[in-house]
Amino acid sequence: MFDAITSQILRSAPNLPNLDSGQLPQLLTRHYAELVSARLKGEGEEAASDDGWSLERIADAYEIIASLEETPDLRRAAAFVAGTAHQIIARRSKEPADEDLPSPLDRDSVDASVAAAVLFLAAEQYADANEAGTAIPRSSGPYEIRVLGDHLRDLVRGRLDAVLQ
């Protein structure tokens, strides 16, 4: 699923207990393949991970590392791993377009698509941030949340003029 350069970035992330970063490209590819397989079979959820490293756990662990790490290369790699995991989570939990979507931001949570886009920005992977930005749902919630969501979508897609206006 990942090209050579992307695989190299993933492998350069820090190792975690029972998770060798050299295995991240294969692990994330397997999670994505399970998602696609479950959708093709008409199942609602992907299969549980047998190695103890669910997408949510990978996303959370590497998001924390990206927030705390002082070494720029490790911080970017960790942000990329977390962003990739969040992007797969966002694809897994995508709602039909005709339903009222919950707010992508609220006091207690951030939608996985928003997290993916912001983490890709932190990883300096702008094409990935742009792609993730297209998945940020439009909310029917409070005006301020709608505006913030629009600004985030525009920021990660490189439309700074729209943010300034």
Helices and strands as residue ranges (DSSP letters): H 4-11, G 21-23, H 24-41, H 55-68, H 72-92, H 112-122, H 126-133, H 143-156, H 160-164
